[in-house]
Amino acid sequence: MEIVFILIPVSLVIVVIALWAFVWSVRNDQYDDLEKEAYRILIDEEIEIPHPPTNQDTDVKNTMQDQDRIEGSSIKQSRRTV
């Protein structure tokens, strides 16, 4: 029977803490818009496309030269394996 004298104040403290947490969440707009948050994960974000480099001609030439080197080395390797 003595445990009741401990459990009632403890339960009242828990209720007060829960009520305070609810009031705090309402004041801080935690329940403002429930629908938007549910659908936000489904919306795609806009991906920023990086701007092309200003020296496009030199970049194209370098890419072509790199590609020729790669193709040339693969031809040499295929001749070695045959």
N, CA, C and O atoms as a CHARMM CRD file, in Angstrom:
* protein
*
  328
    1    1 MET  N      0.81600  -1.20000   0.00000 PROA 1      0.00000
    2    1 MET  CA     0.00000   0.00000   0.00000 PROA 1      0.00000
    3    1 MET  C      0.86100   1.26600   0.00000 PROA 1      0.00000
    4    1 MET  O      0.45200   2.29800  -0.53100 PROA 1      0.00000
    5    2 GLU  N      2.04900   1.18400   0.59500 PROA 2      0.00000
    6    2 GLU  CA     2.91100   2.35300   0.65100 PROA 2      0.00000
    7    2 GLU  C      3.43600   2.73000  -0.73600 PROA 2      0.00000
    8    2 GLU  O      3.79600   3.88200  -0.97400 PROA 2      0.00000
    9    3 ILE  N      3.48000   1.75300  -1.65100 PROA 3      0.00000
   10    3 ILE  CA     3.98000   2.02400  -3.00400 PROA 3      0.00000
   11    3 ILE  C      3.08100   3.01300  -3.74100 PROA 3      0.00000
   12    3 ILE  O      3.54900   3.73300  -4.62300 PROA 3      0.00000
   13    4 VAL  N      1.80400   3.05700  -3.39400 PROA 4      0.00000
   14    4 VAL  CA     0.86400   3.98300  -4.02700 PROA 4      0.00000
   15    4 VAL  C      1.29300   5.42600  -3.76400 PROA 4      0.00000
   16    4 VAL  O      1.12600   6.29200  -4.62300 PROA 4      0.00000
   17    5 PHE  N      1.83900   5.68200  -2.59000 PROA 5      0.00000
   18    5 PHE  CA     2.27500   7.03900  -2.25700 PROA 5      0.00000
   19    5 PHE  C      3.48300   7.46600  -3.09300 PROA 5      0.00000
   20    5 PHE  O      3.76700   8.65900  -3.20300 PROA 5      0.00000
   21    6 ILE  N      4.18200   6.51700  -3.67400 PROA 6      0.00000
   22    6 ILE  CA     5.31000   6.81900  -4.55900 PROA 6      0.00000
   23    6 ILE  C      4.85100   6.86100  -6.01300 PROA 6      0.00000
   24    6 ILE  O      5.27800   7.73300  -6.77000 PROA 6      0.00000
   25    7 LEU  N      3.99200   5.93700  -6.41000 PROA 7      0.00000
   26    7 LEU  CA     3.57600   5.83600  -7.81100 PROA 7      0.00000
   27    7 LEU  C      2.70200   7.00400  -8.26400 PROA 7      0.00000
   28    7 LEU  O      2.82300   7.45000  -9.40500 PROA 7      0.00000
   29    8 ILE  N      1.83700   7.50100  -7.40800 PROA 8      0.00000
   30    8 ILE  CA     0.95600   8.60800  -7.80100 PROA 8      0.00000
   31    8 ILE  C      1.76200   9.87800  -8.08600 PROA 8      0.00000
   32    8 ILE  O      1.53900  10.48000  -9.13600 PROA 8      0.00000
   33    9 PRO  N      2.68200  10.32500  -7.23000 PROA 9      0.00000
   34    9 PRO  CA     3.47900  11.51700  -7.58100 PROA 9      0.00000
   35    9 PRO  C      4.36500  11.30300  -8.81000 PROA 9      0.00000
   36    9 PRO  O      4.53800  12.21800  -9.61600 PROA 9      0.00000
   37   10 VAL  N      4.92500  10.09900  -8.95600 PROA 10     0.00000
   38   10 VAL  CA     5.76200   9.82700 -10.13100 PROA 10     0.00000
   39   10 VAL  C      4.91800   9.90200 -11.39900 PROA 10     0.00000
   40   10 VAL  O      5.35600  10.47900 -12.39400 PROA 10     0.00000
   41   11 SER  N      3.72700   9.33300 -11.38100 PROA 11     0.00000
   42   11 SER  CA     2.86700   9.38400 -12.56700 PROA 11     0.00000
   43   11 SER  C      2.42100  10.81200 -12.86300 PROA 11     0.00000
   44   11 SER  O      2.29400  11.18900 -14.02800 PROA 11     0.00000
   45   12 LEU  N      2.18300  11.60800 -11.82900 PROA 12     0.00000
   46   12 LEU  CA     1.81600  13.00900 -12.05300 PROA 12     0.00000
   47   12 LEU  C      2.97500  13.79300 -12.67400 PROA 12     0.00000
   48   12 LEU  O      2.75200  14.65100 -13.52800 PROA 12     0.00000
   49   13 VAL  N      4.19200  13.50800 -12.25800 PROA 13     0.00000
   50   13 VAL  CA     5.36500  14.16600 -12.84600 PROA 13     0.00000
   51   13 VAL  C      5.49400  13.77800 -14.31700 PROA 13     0.00000
   52   13 VAL  O      5.79400  14.63000 -15.15400 PROA 13     0.00000
   53   14 ILE  N      5.27400  12.51600 -14.63900 PROA 14     0.00000
   54   14 ILE  CA     5.34900  12.06700 -16.03800 PROA 14     0.00000
   55   14 ILE  C      4.27000  12.73900 -16.87700 PROA 14     0.00000
   56   14 ILE  O      4.53400  13.12800 -18.01500 PROA 14     0.00000
   57   15 VAL  N      3.06600  12.88300 -16.34500 PROA 15     0.00000
   58   15 VAL  CA     1.98100  13.55100 -17.07000 PROA 15     0.00000
   59   15 VAL  C      2.32500  15.01900 -17.30000 PROA 15     0.00000
   60   15 VAL  O      2.07600  15.54500 -18.38400 PROA 15     0.00000
   61   16 VAL  N      2.89000  15.68300 -16.30600 PROA 16     0.00000
   62   16 VAL  CA     3.26500  17.09600 -16.45200 PROA 16     0.00000
   63   16 VAL  C      4.35000  17.24400 -17.51800 PROA 16     0.00000
   64   16 VAL  O      4.30100  18.17300 -18.32400 PROA 16     0.00000
   65   17 ILE  N      5.32400  16.34000 -17.52800 PROA 17     0.00000
   66   17 ILE  CA     6.38500  16.40000 -18.54500 PROA 17     0.00000
   67   17 ILE  C      5.80600  16.16700 -19.93900 PROA 17     0.00000
   68   17 ILE  O      6.18800  16.85600 -20.88500 PROA 17     0.00000
   69   18 ALA  N      4.89700  15.21400 -20.07900 PROA 18     0.00000
   70   18 ALA  CA     4.27900  14.94100 -21.38000 PROA 18     0.00000
   71   18 ALA  C      3.44400  16.13200 -21.84400 PROA 18     0.00000
   72   18 ALA  O      3.47200  16.49100 -23.02100 PROA 18     0.00000
   73   19 LEU  N      2.70800  16.73700 -20.93200 PROA 19     0.00000
   74   19 LEU  CA     1.90000  17.91100 -21.28100 PROA 19     0.00000
   75   19 LEU  C      2.79100  19.07900 -21.68800 PROA 19     0.00000
   76   19 LEU  O      2.48100  19.78700 -22.64600 PROA 19     0.00000
   77   20 TRP  N      3.89600  19.28800 -20.97000 PROA 20     0.00000
   78   20 TRP  CA     4.83600  20.35100 -21.32600 PROA 20     0.00000
   79   20 TRP  C      5.43000  20.10500 -22.71600 PROA 20     0.00000
   80   20 TRP  O      5.55600  21.04100 -23.50600 PROA 20     0.00000
   81   21 ALA  N      5.79700  18.85100 -23.02000 PROA 21     0.00000
   82   21 ALA  CA     6.36800  18.53000 -24.33200 PROA 21     0.00000
   83   21 ALA  C      5.34900  18.78600 -25.44200 PROA 21     0.00000
   84   21 ALA  O      5.71100  19.27600 -26.51200 PROA 21     0.00000
   85   22 PHE  N      4.08500  18.45900 -25.19700 PROA 22     0.00000
   86   22 PHE  CA     3.05400  18.70300 -26.20600 PROA 22     0.00000
   87   22 PHE  C      2.85400  20.19900 -26.43800 PROA 22     0.00000
   88   22 PHE  O      2.77600  20.64400 -27.58400 PROA 22     0.00000
   89   23 VAL  N      2.77300  20.96800 -25.37100 PROA 23     0.00000
   90   23 VAL  CA     2.58300  22.42000 -25.50300 PROA 23     0.00000
   91   23 VAL  C      3.78000  23.03900 -26.21200 PROA 23     0.00000
   92   23 VAL  O      3.60700  23.91600 -27.05900 PROA 23     0.00000
   93   24 TRP  N      4.98600  22.59900 -25.88000 PROA 24     0.00000
   94   24 TRP  CA     6.18500  23.11200 -26.54200 PROA 24     0.00000
   95   24 TRP  C      6.14700  22.82300 -28.03900 PROA 24     0.00000
   96   24 TRP  O      6.47200  23.69500 -28.84400 PROA 24     0.00000
   97   25 SER  N      5.75200  21.60800 -28.41900 PROA 25     0.00000
   98   25 SER  CA     5.73500  21.25300 -29.83800 PROA 25     0.00000
   99   25 SER  C      4.67900  22.04300 -30.60100 PROA 25     0.00000
  100   25 SER  O      4.89400  22.39600 -31.76000 PROA 25     0.00000
  101   26 VAL  N      3.54200  22.32700 -29.97100 PROA 26     0.00000
  102   26 VAL  CA     2.51000  23.13200 -30.64100 PROA 26     0.00000
  103   26 VAL  C      2.98500  24.57200 -30.80200 PROA 26     0.00000
  104   26 VAL  O      2.76000  25.17800 -31.85000 PROA 26     0.00000
  105   27 ARG  N      3.62700  25.12100 -29.80200 PROA 27     0.00000
  106   27 ARG  CA     4.11000  26.50700 -29.88600 PROA 27     0.00000
  107   27 ARG  C      5.23300  26.66400 -30.90300 PROA 27     0.00000
  108   27 ARG  O      5.39100  27.74100 -31.47800 PROA 27     0.00000
  109   28 ASN  N      6.00300  25.63000 -31.13200 PROA 28     0.00000
  110   28 ASN  CA     7.10900  25.69600 -32.08700 PROA 28     0.00000
  111   28 ASN  C      6.72000  25.18400 -33.46700 PROA 28     0.00000
  112   28 ASN  O      7.58700  24.82200 -34.26300 PROA 28     0.00000
  113   29 ASP  N      5.43100  25.15100 -33.75400 PROA 29     0.00000
  114   29 ASP  CA     4.89000  24.81000 -35.08100 PROA 29     0.00000
  115   29 ASP  C      5.32300  23.43000 -35.57100 PROA 29     0.00000
  116   29 ASP  O      5.58300  23.24900 -36.76100 PROA 29     0.00000
  117   30 GLN  N      5.40000  22.46700 -34.67300 PROA 30     0.00000
  118   30 GLN  CA     5.75200  21.11300 -35.08300 PROA 30     0.00000
  119   30 GLN  C      4.59300  20.43100 -35.80300 PROA 30     0.00000
  120   30 GLN  O      4.81600  19.51900 -36.60000 PROA 30     0.00000
  121   31 TYR  N      3.36800  20.85700 -35.53800 PROA 31     0.00000
  122   31 TYR  CA     2.19100  20.26000 -36.16700 PROA 31     0.00000
  123   31 TYR  C      1.59100  21.19500 -37.21100 PROA 31     0.00000
  124   31 TYR  O      0.39600  21.11500 -37.49600 PROA 31     0.00000
  125   32 ASP  N      2.39300  22.06600 -37.77500 PROA 32     0.00000
  126   32 ASP  CA     1.88900  23.08300 -38.68900 PROA 32     0.00000
  127   32 ASP  C      1.34800  22.48400 -39.97900 PROA 32     0.00000
  128   32 ASP  O      0.18300  22.70100 -40.31400 PROA 32     0.00000
  129   33 ASP  N      2.16100  21.74300 -40.70100 PROA 33     0.00000
  130   33 ASP  CA     1.75400  21.19100 -41.99400 PROA 33     0.00000
  131   33 ASP  C      2.20700  19.73500 -42.06100 PROA 33     0.00000
  132   33 ASP  O      3.36000  19.45100 -42.38800 PROA 33     0.00000
  133   34 LEU  N      1.31100  18.83300 -41.75700 PROA 34     0.00000
  134   34 LEU  CA     1.66800  17.41700 -41.73500 PROA 34     0.00000
  135   34 LEU  C      1.70200  16.80900 -43.13200 PROA 34     0.00000
  136   34 LEU  O      2.45700  15.86800 -43.37100 PROA 34     0.00000
  137   35 GLU  N      0.90900  17.32200 -44.04800 PROA 35     0.00000
  138   35 GLU  CA     0.84500  16.74300 -45.39400 PROA 35     0.00000
  139   35 GLU  C      2.10500  17.03200 -46.20200 PROA 35     0.00000
  140   35 GLU  O      2.59600  16.15000 -46.90700 PROA 35     0.00000
  141   36 LYS  N      2.62900  18.23000 -46.11600 PROA 36     0.00000
  142   36 LYS  CA     3.81000  18.59500 -46.90600 PROA 36     0.00000
  143   36 LYS  C      5.00400  17.72700 -46.54200 PROA 36     0.00000
  144   36 LYS  O      5.73800  17.28200 -47.42500 PROA 36     0.00000
  145   37 GLU  N      5.20300  17.48500 -45.27400 PROA 37     0.00000
  146   37 GLU  CA     6.34400  16.68500 -44.84300 PROA 37     0.00000
  147   37 GLU  C      6.22100  15.24200 -45.31100 PROA 37     0.00000
  148   37 GLU  O      7.23300  14.59200 -45.57200 PROA 37     0.00000
  149   38 ALA  N      5.01100  14.73800 -45.42200 PROA 38     0.00000
  150   38 ALA  CA     4.82800  13.35600 -45.87000 PROA 38     0.00000
  151   38 ALA  C      5.17900  13.20200 -47.34600 PROA 38     0.00000
  152   38 ALA  O      5.67500  12.15200 -47.75500 PROA 38     0.00000
  153   39 TYR  N      4.92900  14.22300 -48.14300 PROA 39     0.00000
  154   39 TYR  CA     5.18600  14.13200 -49.58400 PROA 39     0.00000
  155   39 TYR  C      6.53800  14.69700 -49.98800 PROA 39     0.00000
  156   39 TYR  O      6.94300  14.54100 -51.14000 PROA 39     0.00000
  157   40 ARG  N      7.24300  15.34300 -49.08100 PROA 40     0.00000
  158   40 ARG  CA     8.51200  15.98100 -49.42800 PROA 40     0.00000
  159   40 ARG  C      9.55700  14.96800 -49.87600 PROA 40     0.00000
  160   40 ARG  O     10.39400  15.28000 -50.72200 PROA 40     0.00000
  161   41 ILE  N      9.52300  13.77900 -49.33100 PROA 41     0.00000
  162   41 ILE  CA    10.50900  12.77100 -49.70500 PROA 41     0.00000
  163   41 ILE  C     10.29000  12.28700 -51.14100 PROA 41     0.00000
  164   41 ILE  O     11.22500  11.78100 -51.76200 PROA 41     0.00000
  165   42 LEU  N      9.09400  12.42900 -51.66900 PROA 42     0.00000
  166   42 LEU  CA     8.79600  11.96600 -53.02100 PROA 42     0.00000
  167   42 LEU  C      9.14500  12.98600 -54.09600 PROA 42     0.00000
  168   42 LEU  O      9.21600  12.63400 -55.27300 PROA 42     0.00000
  169   43 ILE  N      9.36400  14.23000 -53.72200 PROA 43     0.00000
  170   43 ILE  CA     9.64300  15.29300 -54.68700 PROA 43     0.00000
  171   43 ILE  C     11.12500  15.27600 -55.03500 PROA 43     0.00000
  172   43 ILE  O     11.98100  15.26100 -54.15100 PROA 43     0.00000
  173   44 ASP  N     11.41800  15.27700 -56.33700 PROA 44     0.00000
  174   44 ASP  CA    12.80600  15.30000 -56.78800 PROA 44     0.00000
  175   44 ASP  C     13.39500  16.68700 -56.58600 PROA 44     0.00000
  176   44 ASP  O     12.73100  17.70200 -56.79500 PROA 44     0.00000
  177   45 GLU  N     14.64000  16.70400 -56.18100 PROA 45     0.00000
  178   45 GLU  CA    15.33900  17.97700 -56.05000 PROA 45     0.00000
  179   45 GLU  C     15.89300  18.37400 -57.40800 PROA 45     0.00000
  180   45 GLU  O     16.22700  17.52100 -58.23000 PROA 45     0.00000
  181   46 GLU  N     15.98600  19.66900 -57.63000 PROA 46     0.00000
  182   46 GLU  CA    16.56200  20.14400 -58.87700 PROA 46     0.00000
  183   46 GLU  C     18.07500  19.98000 -58.81600 PROA 46     0.00000
  184   46 GLU  O     18.71900  20.40000 -57.85500 PROA 46     0.00000
  185   47 ILE  N     18.62300  19.37100 -59.84000 PROA 47     0.00000
  186   47 ILE  CA    20.06200  19.14700 -59.89700 PROA 47     0.00000
  187   47 ILE  C     20.69200  20.29500 -60.66400 PROA 47     0.00000
  188   47 ILE  O     20.28400  20.61000 -61.78200 PROA 47     0.00000
  189   48 GLU  N     21.68200  20.91200 -60.05500 PROA 48     0.00000
  190   48 GLU  CA    22.36900  22.01100 -60.72300 PROA 48     0.00000
  191   48 GLU  C     23.36200  21.44600 -61.72100 PROA 48     0.00000
  192   48 GLU  O     24.19600  20.60700 -61.38000 PROA 48     0.00000
  193   49 ILE  N     23.26400  21.91300 -62.95900 PROA 49     0.00000
  194   49 ILE  CA    24.18400  21.48100 -64.00300 PROA 49     0.00000
  195   49 ILE  C     25.37200  22.43300 -63.99400 PROA 49     0.00000
  196   49 ILE  O     25.18800  23.64600 -64.09500 PROA 49     0.00000
  197   50 PRO  N     26.58400  21.90700 -63.87400 PROA 50     0.00000
  198   50 PRO  CA    27.74200  22.80400 -63.85200 PROA 50     0.00000
  199   50 PRO  C     27.90200  23.51000 -65.19100 PROA 50     0.00000
  200   50 PRO  O     27.58600  22.95900 -66.24600 PROA 50     0.00000
  201   51 HSD  N     28.38700  24.71300 -65.12700 PROA 51     0.00000
  202   51 HSD  CA    28.60100  25.49100 -66.34300 PROA 51     0.00000
  203   51 HSD  C     29.75600  24.88900 -67.13700 PROA 51     0.00000
  204   51 HSD  O     30.74800  24.44500 -66.55900 PROA 51     0.00000
  205   52 PRO  N     29.62500  24.87600 -68.46700 PROA 52     0.00000
  206   52 PRO  CA    30.72100  24.32700 -69.26900 PROA 52     0.00000
  207   52 PRO  C     31.95600  25.21200 -69.15400 PROA 52     0.00000
  208   52 PRO  O     31.83700  26.41800 -68.93800 PROA 52     0.00000
  209   53 PRO  N     33.12500  24.63100 -69.29400 PROA 53     0.00000
  210   53 PRO  CA    34.34900  25.43900 -69.21100 PROA 53     0.00000
  211   53 PRO  C     34.41500  26.45200 -70.34700 PROA 53     0.00000
  212   53 PRO  O     33.81300  26.25500 -71.40200 PROA 53     0.00000
  213   54 THR  N     35.13700  27.51300 -70.12600 PROA 54     0.00000
  214   54 THR  CA    35.21000  28.57600 -71.12400 PROA 54     0.00000
  215   54 THR  C     36.06300  28.16600 -72.31600 PROA 54     0.00000
  216   54 THR  O     35.80700  28.62500 -73.42900 PROA 54     0.00000
  217   55 ASN  N     37.06100  27.32300 -72.11900 PROA 55     0.00000
  218   55 ASN  CA    37.93200  26.88600 -73.20800 PROA 55     0.00000
  219   55 ASN  C     37.45200  25.53900 -73.74000 PROA 55     0.00000
  220   55 ASN  O     38.11000  24.51600 -73.55200 PROA 55     0.00000
  221   56 GLN  N     36.31300  25.55000 -74.39800 PROA 56     0.00000
  222   56 GLN  CA    35.73400  24.29600 -74.87600 PROA 56     0.00000
  223   56 GLN  C     36.55900  23.68100 -75.99500 PROA 56     0.00000
  224   56 GLN  O     36.66200  22.45700 -76.08200 PROA 56     0.00000
  225   57 ASP  N     37.14600  24.50100 -76.84700 PROA 57     0.00000
  226   57 ASP  CA    37.91200  23.96000 -77.97100 PROA 57     0.00000
  227   57 ASP  C     39.11200  23.16200 -77.47500 PROA 57     0.00000
  228   57 ASP  O     39.37700  22.06900 -77.97500 PROA 57     0.00000
  229   58 THR  N     39.82900  23.69100 -76.50700 PROA 58     0.00000
  230   58 THR  CA    41.00100  22.97100 -76.00100 PROA 58     0.00000
  231   58 THR  C     40.57900  21.73300 -75.22800 PROA 58     0.00000
  232   58 THR  O     41.27800  20.72000 -75.25300 PROA 58     0.00000
  233   59 ASP  N     39.44000  21.80100 -74.54100 PROA 59     0.00000
  234   59 ASP  CA    38.96600  20.63200 -73.80500 PROA 59     0.00000
  235   59 ASP  C     38.57100  19.51800 -74.76200 PROA 59     0.00000
  236   59 ASP  O     38.83000  18.34500 -74.49100 PROA 59     0.00000
  237   60 VAL  N     37.94300  19.87600 -75.88500 PROA 60     0.00000
  238   60 VAL  CA    37.55000  18.86700 -76.87000 PROA 60     0.00000
  239   60 VAL  C     38.79200  18.23800 -77.48700 PROA 60     0.00000
  240   60 VAL  O     38.84000  17.02400 -77.68200 PROA 60     0.00000
  241   61 LYS  N     39.79300  19.05300 -77.79300 PROA 61     0.00000
  242   61 LYS  CA    41.03100  18.52300 -78.36700 PROA 61     0.00000
  243   61 LYS  C     41.72400  17.59300 -77.38400 PROA 61     0.00000
  244   61 LYS  O     42.18600  16.51900 -77.76800 PROA 61     0.00000
  245   62 ASN  N     41.80100  17.99700 -76.11300 PROA 62     0.00000
  246   62 ASN  CA    42.43700  17.15400 -75.10200 PROA 62     0.00000
  247   62 ASN  C     41.68100  15.84600 -74.92400 PROA 62     0.00000
  248   62 ASN  O     42.29200  14.79100 -74.75300 PROA 62     0.00000
  249   63 THR  N     40.37700  15.90900 -74.96400 PROA 63     0.00000
  250   63 THR  CA    39.57400  14.69500 -74.82800 PROA 63     0.00000
  251   63 THR  C     39.79500  13.77500 -76.01500 PROA 63     0.00000
  252   63 THR  O     39.91400  12.56200 -75.84800 PROA 63     0.00000
  253   64 MET  N     39.84900  14.34200 -77.20500 PROA 64     0.00000
  254   64 MET  CA    40.08100  13.53100 -78.40400 PROA 64     0.00000
  255   64 MET  C     41.46400  12.89200 -78.34400 PROA 64     0.00000
  256   64 MET  O     41.61900  11.72200 -78.69600 PROA 64     0.00000
  257   65 GLN  N     42.47300  13.64700 -77.90200 PROA 65     0.00000
  258   65 GLN  CA    43.82200  13.09500 -77.80700 PROA 65     0.00000
  259   65 GLN  C     43.87500  11.98100 -76.76500 PROA 65     0.00000
  260   65 GLN  O     44.51300  10.95100 -76.98700 PROA 65     0.00000
  261   66 ASP  N     43.21600  12.18100 -75.64400 PROA 66     0.00000
  262   66 ASP  CA    43.18300  11.13800 -74.61400 PROA 66     0.00000
  263   66 ASP  C     42.48700   9.89200 -75.14200 PROA 66     0.00000
  264   66 ASP  O     42.91700   8.77100 -74.87100 PROA 66     0.00000
  265   67 GLN  N     41.42100  10.09100 -75.88900 PROA 67     0.00000
  266   67 GLN  CA    40.68100   8.95200 -76.43400 PROA 67     0.00000
  267   67 GLN  C     41.53600   8.20500 -77.45900 PROA 67     0.00000
  268   67 GLN  O     41.52000   6.97500 -77.49900 PROA 67     0.00000
  269   68 ASP  N     42.28300   8.94100 -78.28700 PROA 68     0.00000
  270   68 ASP  CA    43.16500   8.29800 -79.26100 PROA 68     0.00000
  271   68 ASP  C     44.25100   7.50100 -78.55400 PROA 68     0.00000
  272   68 ASP  O     44.59500   6.40100 -78.98700 PROA 68     0.00000
  273   69 ARG  N     44.79800   8.04700 -77.46500 PROA 69     0.00000
  274   69 ARG  CA    45.82200   7.32300 -76.71100 PROA 69     0.00000
  275   69 ARG  C     45.25500   6.03700 -76.12000 PROA 69     0.00000
  276   69 ARG  O     45.91000   4.99500 -76.14300 PROA 69     0.00000
  277   70 ILE  N     44.04600   6.11300 -75.59500 PROA 70     0.00000
  278   70 ILE  CA    43.42500   4.92200 -75.00100 PROA 70     0.00000
  279   70 ILE  C     43.16000   3.88000 -76.07200 PROA 70     0.00000
  280   70 ILE  O     43.44300   2.69900 -75.87300 PROA 70     0.00000
  281   71 GLU  N     42.61800   4.30400 -77.20700 PROA 71     0.00000
  282   71 GLU  CA    42.33400   3.36000 -78.28700 PROA 71     0.00000
  283   71 GLU  C     43.62500   2.77600 -78.84100 PROA 71     0.00000
  284   71 GLU  O     43.68400   1.58600 -79.15000 PROA 71     0.00000
  285   72 GLY  N     44.65400   3.59800 -78.96900 PROA 72     0.00000
  286   72 GLY  CA    45.93700   3.11600 -79.47300 PROA 72     0.00000
  287   72 GLY  C     46.56100   2.10500 -78.53200 PROA 72     0.00000
  288   72 GLY  O     47.12500   1.10900 -78.98500 PROA 72     0.00000
  289   73 SER  N     46.47100   2.34000 -77.22700 PROA 73     0.00000
  290   73 SER  CA    47.05800   1.39900 -76.27300 PROA 73     0.00000
  291   73 SER  C     46.27200   0.10000 -76.24700 PROA 73     0.00000
  292   73 SER  O     46.85300  -0.96000 -76.01800 PROA 73     0.00000
  293   74 SER  N     44.96300   0.15400 -76.47700 PROA 74     0.00000
  294   74 SER  CA    44.18500  -1.08900 -76.48700 PROA 74     0.00000
  295   74 SER  C     44.49600  -1.90400 -77.73800 PROA 74     0.00000
  296   74 SER  O     44.44700  -3.13400 -77.70200 PROA 74     0.00000
  297   75 ILE  N     44.81700  -1.22800 -78.85000 PROA 75     0.00000
  298   75 ILE  CA    45.19500  -1.95000 -80.07100 PROA 75     0.00000
  299   75 ILE  C     46.53200  -2.63400 -79.85600 PROA 75     0.00000
  300   75 ILE  O     46.71200  -3.78200 -80.26100 PROA 75     0.00000
  301   76 LYS  N     47.48600  -1.93600 -79.21600 PROA 76     0.00000
  302   76 LYS  CA    48.79300  -2.52900 -78.94100 PROA 76     0.00000
  303   76 LYS  C     48.65700  -3.73200 -78.01500 PROA 76     0.00000
  304   76 LYS  O     49.32600  -4.74600 -78.21200 PROA 76     0.00000
  305   77 GLN  N     47.80500  -3.62700 -77.02000 PROA 77     0.00000
  306   77 GLN  CA    47.62300  -4.73500 -76.08700 PROA 77     0.00000
  307   77 GLN  C     46.97000  -5.92300 -76.77400 PROA 77     0.00000
  308   77 GLN  O     47.31300  -7.07000 -76.48500 PROA 77     0.00000
  309   78 SER  N     46.03200  -5.66400 -77.68200 PROA 78     0.00000
  310   78 SER  CA    45.38000  -6.78000 -78.37100 PROA 78     0.00000
  311   78 SER  C     46.35900  -7.47900 -79.30700 PROA 78     0.00000
  312   78 SER  O     46.24100  -8.68700 -79.51500 PROA 78     0.00000
  313   79 ARG  N     47.32100  -6.75600 -79.87700 PROA 79     0.00000
  314   79 ARG  CA    48.32800  -7.37800 -80.74200 PROA 79     0.00000
  315   79 ARG  C     49.26500  -8.25500 -79.92000 PROA 79     0.00000
  316   79 ARG  O     49.70900  -9.30100 -80.39300 PROA 79     0.00000
  317   80 ARG  N     49.57100  -7.83600 -78.69300 PROA 80     0.00000
  318   80 ARG  CA    50.46100  -8.61800 -77.83800 PROA 80     0.00000
  319   80 ARG  C     49.81500  -9.93500 -77.42400 PROA 80     0.00000
  320   80 ARG  O     50.50100 -10.95200 -77.32300 PROA 80     0.00000
  321   81 THR  N     48.52700  -9.93000 -77.18700 PROA 81     0.00000
  322   81 THR  CA    47.85500 -11.14300 -76.72700 PROA 81     0.00000
  323   81 THR  C     47.65000 -12.14400 -77.84700 PROA 81     0.00000
  324   81 THR  O     47.46200 -13.33100 -77.58100 PROA 81     0.00000
  325   82 VAL  N     47.68200 -11.69100 -79.11000 PROA 82     0.00000
  326   82 VAL  CA    47.43800 -12.59400 -80.24300 PROA 82     0.00000
  327   82 VAL  C     48.64400 -13.33200 -80.58000 PROA 82     0.00000
  328   82 VAL  O     48.63300 -14.14100 -81.50700 PROA 82     0.00000
